């Protein structure tokens, strides 16, 4: 897969993840936010929970399970740390979630995947 196709596939996966989250009561606050040292695919809120969401599109469940490593999560954590003051309210719980998009499967949402 070339870079342009991978980019297109990633954007499509992020849109699917955003739709899935909305259907489950989340409000999408931002998409594809980059800061120095990190980036986050989706920033979402449901009630008092603020989630920074990493989205991974893979061809199989096994590939999806291997797609999220400590390095990638660290980049999301850096972005979350820098972006939290912009999106957090008093009393919010902050977490980093992952969404896996695999063909012919429902999206899989894993809450609170980063413990630092």
N, C-alpha and C positions, 0 to 999 in steps of 0.2 A: 504494500500500500504506500503510495507516495504521500508527501507532506500535506498537499492540498486535500486529498481524500481523507486523511487522518483528521485534519482540522474540521472538515465538514461532518465527519462521523462524530467527533467530539461535541460539536455544537448541537447536533441532533440529539445526542444522549443527554446533554444538559437540559434541552427543552423537554424531553420526556421526563426527566427527573423532576423538573419544576412542575410539570402538570401533575405528576404522581403526588408530590408533596402538597400541592394545592387541593387535590381531591381528598387528602387526609388532614385538612384543616390548617395547613401552613400558609403563611403569607410570604411571598418572595420579595425580599427587600432589595437585592442586588444580584447581578450575574457577572461572572468573569471579572473579578476585581483583582488588580495587581498592585502590589506595593513593593518597596525595596525589600528584597529577601524572600518574597513569597507571593502566593496567589491563592485565590479561593474561587471555586466554580459557582457556588450559590451561597447567599446569605439568606436565611429563612427564620421566621418567627412564628411560634404558636404559643399563645398565652404569654407566660413569663419565661419561656425557653427561647434562647437565641442560638441558632445552629449555623456553623460554618461547614458547608457540605462539599466534599470532594466527590466528583462523579467520574466513574470509570466505565467505559464501554469495552467489552471484550466479546470474543466469539463463542466462549463456553464458560460454564460455571467454574471450572478448574482454572482457566486463565484469569477470570475475574478475581478469584481468591488470591492469586499471586500478584495482582496488579498494584496493590497498595502496600508499599514498604515504608519503613521508618523515615527514609529521606523525603519521600513525597508528603507524608504526614507532617514532618517537621516544617516544610514550606507552608503548609496550610496553617500550622500552629503560629508561625511567625506572622503571617497575614492576619490571623484572628487577633493576635495580641495588638497589632498596630491598628486594626479596624474596630476593635471592640468599643473604644470610647465614642466612636461615631454612631454606633447602633444600639449600645446597651442602655437600659433604663435601670433605675434603682430596683433592686430585688430580682433582677434577671438571673437565671441560670445560664451559663455559657457552656457550649459543648461543640465538639467536632464530630461530624457524622460522615458516613460514606454511603454512596448510592452506586449500585452495580447494575448496569444495563447489559443484558444478554439477549440475543435474538430468541424469539419464541418463548420467552419467560417474562413473568411480571417483574418489574423493577424490585430490587432487594435493597431495603434501607437498613443500615446498621447504625444505631445511635451510639454516641459517645465512644468513638474508636481510639481516641487519643487520651492517654493518661499522663503524658509528659515524661 
